[in-house]
């Protein structure tokens, strides 16, 4: 994502999110609470602090940041996601703005913290990190948060096999350029990391919604998309389910916190 305004400079596949924002909000998992607590502690979020949630989407992390009493600026390039966020999160301390990680509509040294949840792999990493450093005050920090799918578990592995042929060049957390970007940025110090296992319980419609919320699935032609979602139903029927008919999607919630290097 590399320019101001909806769709401008955003990876083409990401435009798929615009039409599935309500599905994304309903079907995507939250983050493991202990890891979120660690994020809040490391960023010292509290009333009087100011944080930007970049690539905020529908506000899965945004609402957790607001719970600290901090002022939150949600930066999101996709209009559909911003509209869903405004609909689902009502708080006087929240400001929602159009923008991208590489061109933040924010003043220099105006923030105590920046977060990027389930979003950093979409960014031009080096440019985004320079921009984060620009808007952070001395002593500020960046937190990068992600739910990594556990592909050693049967349901996640089956879904990965189903989706892989349709992924194309969609940016993925599984590709490791971001590791070097975070570790080698001249603008930030050595990252501290935290992780914890996490899972989401989904009935058949929830599992279909989870896959339907994937950017490149949303962009498939109707016939192919219908075939993929029918196959998701088959995955659910073949999988172990609890007494409520739900399958477990296993993740690891991962957190990186990087202090800004002061000039």
Buried (B, 14 or more C-beta within 10 A) or exposed (E): BBEBEBBEBBBEBBBBBBBBBBBBBBBBBBBBEBBBEBBBEBBBBEEEBBBBBBBBBBBBBBBBBBEBEBBBBBBBBBBBBBBBBBEBBEEEBBEBBBBBBBBBEBEEEBBBBBBBBBBBBBBBBBBBBBBBBBBBBEEBBBBBBBBBBBBEBBBBBBBEEBBEEBBEEBBEBEEEEBEEBBEEBEBBEEBBEBBBEBBBBBBBEBBBBBBBBBBBBBBBEEEEBEEBBEBBBEBBEEBEBEEEEBBBBBBBBBBBBBBBEEE
